[in-house]
Amino acid sequence: MDEDAPPDPTPEAPTQPKDPNAARESHKVQKALQEQRRAAKPHSSLLADAKRVWSLARAKTIPTAERQKHIQDLMNVIRGKVKDIVFKHDASRIVQTVVKYGGQKERDEIASELKGKYKELAQNKYSKFLVTKLIRLCPTHRPDMLLEFQSHVLRLLLHREASSVLADTFELYANAYERTLLLRDFYGKETALFSFTSGSAEDKEKAKKGLSGVLAGVDNERRKRVLGALKTNLVTIFNNSDKGAVTHAIVHRALWEYMVALNDLPEEAEREKLRREVFETCQDVLAEMVHTKDGSRVVREFIAQGSAKDRKQILKVLKPHVERMCLDDEAQLVLFTALDVIDDTKLVSKSLVAEMTGPAEKLYVSPQGRRSLFYLLVPRTRRHFTPAQIASLAETDEIRSKTSKKSVEVREDEVRKAASEALLSWVEENGASAIREPGGSLVVTEIMLFADGDKTAASRALLQAISSTYPSEDVSTPHPIDLPHTSRLYKTLLQGGHFSHASKSVEPVPGWDAGVFAAEFVQLVGEDVGVGMCVCGDGNGAFVVAELCEALMRETGREDARKQVKKWFAKKGKEVEASSAKGKKLLSEKIAAL
């Protein structure tokens, strides 16, 4: 026998037939054990009764009266025991249902029962949602709830569960006084000893002022101690950026208060030293602050006050987020301030302008995105920016005059030139579709009027968009001239600029040649469409063609085009008068004057 040969396989034992009832019996045993364990837990019968009523109360499709009856029954079951059961994940949902569907009486009763437990509840994975609901729906109990967080705010902000509770409370639900209760911990233990929370109405008004109220009338040494404590606490937050607290508005408010308070220190060298220290601590997380009012203001202050090296570092941090920032009301102000104050326009062009013009197709569809594009061409114009936005941007102008060397006009001109090529290319490629949208027509108008460079290709793209047969053969897609915002675009381009209500006249734009555009209009749109948009259908092109005639008369050297348009309408006078066009009278006058 070969020694290397494998041994004979062991014959398998015959398989026993499975007992069909074994699995069922095993499940019964497991269920019985589970019931025993559940019954052994404290408040097991209470929870069983509560869950039975809860299943009825939380049903989605029941009448309000029936739901209120179940809520009352549920409240009767848990009354006096809320504090004992609320930390259990299933029981927490039961209490949340009462808070959600119950009346103010039930909510206040639950809020009272939980008094003294809010800090602990906020740190629980399940009950934190209940705390947020009670803070939102029980305003009379809110100050007492927030007082339970005092001396623990920083720890809670860095806590995985509690952080969102404090953030939502500060940003969404708290009033001015209640916010100061949360901010007080940032100012240090010394400030906590002189709390205004139980004082008179006058003290509460003082407390609403935040850090400025705390520092009002104090001596310089105490001011330094409070600012030192605030800085230490802010550094703790920034050094634990992975905890997520750096994104919260409460942290941004504390940081902005610190920045403002530094300006009241008597020595400039000390102010600059402290500002630089806090900047170096948070410079890598600035992109996580720009979405709030205070956070945006802090970053704008850093840009305005910073050196060329600081500004370069800030742009490096912000660059990956520029597109999202363009679409945010507060974050975009940071971009605008960077455009306003940074002298190195080559760096700005690469880090900001290119990142803003690249996604123009996504930006023009929203008001925020359009403002971002407008700021590259016509910053702070009242046509597109509100007085409040302009005033907010102007807050850094005084600092800019000290920290930036270039004049405002030179910097704006360089930014506009950096943005123009990409924006004109976008009009050439996407202008025909963009002008069909009200917002898109606004953006295209400003690009054509104010961008620098050769606009021939972009002009041709816009004129070819209206050279199709009028009226449109497809009822679902009207001719561009039949869209009020689109026809207004062509009128504005033909008149050479925007109409000013202040001067009651058109303000001509040096970088735009309306005469060239009018001559191209005649060549590309042609007689059939040019006359058709005045006498066919609704005749919505009458005002546009009237403006065309005016442009040809106003600009010298356009005799050939003027004669051509006059020839278009030589035998169409009666058709114009008989048309339903609203501008037929004005059009007839302009044709007669050609």
Buried (B, 14 or more C-beta within 10 A) or exposed (E): EEEEEEEEEEEEEEEEEEEEEEEEEEEEEEEEEEEEEEEEEEBEEBBEBBBEBBEBBBEEEBEEEEBBBBBBBBBEBBEEBBBBBBBBEEBBBBBBBBBBBBEEEBBBBBBEBBEEBBBBBBBBEBBBBBBBBBBBBBEEBBBBBBBBBBEBBBBBBBBEBBBBBBBBBBBEBBEEBBBBBBBBBBBBEEBBEEBBBEEEEEBBBBBBBBBEBBBEEEEEEBBBBBBEBBBEBBBBBBEBBEBBBBBBBBBBBBBBBBBBBBEEBEEEEEBEEBBBEBBEBBBBBBBBBBBBBBBBBBBBBBBBBBEEEBBBBBBEBBBEBBBBBBBBEBBBBBBBBBBBBBBBBEBBBBBBBBBBBBBBBEBBBEEBBBBBBBBBBBBBBEEBBEEEBEEBBEBBEEBBEEBBEBEBEEBBBBBBBBBBBBBBBBBBBBBBEBBBBEBBBBBBBBBBBBBBEEBEEBBBBBBEBBBBEBBBEEEEEBBBBBBEBBBBBBBBBBBBBBEEEEEEEBEEBEEBBBBBBBBBBBEBBBBEBBBBBBBBBBBBBBBBBBBBBBBBBBBEEBEEBBEBBBEBBEEBEEBBEEBEBEBBEBBBEBBEEB
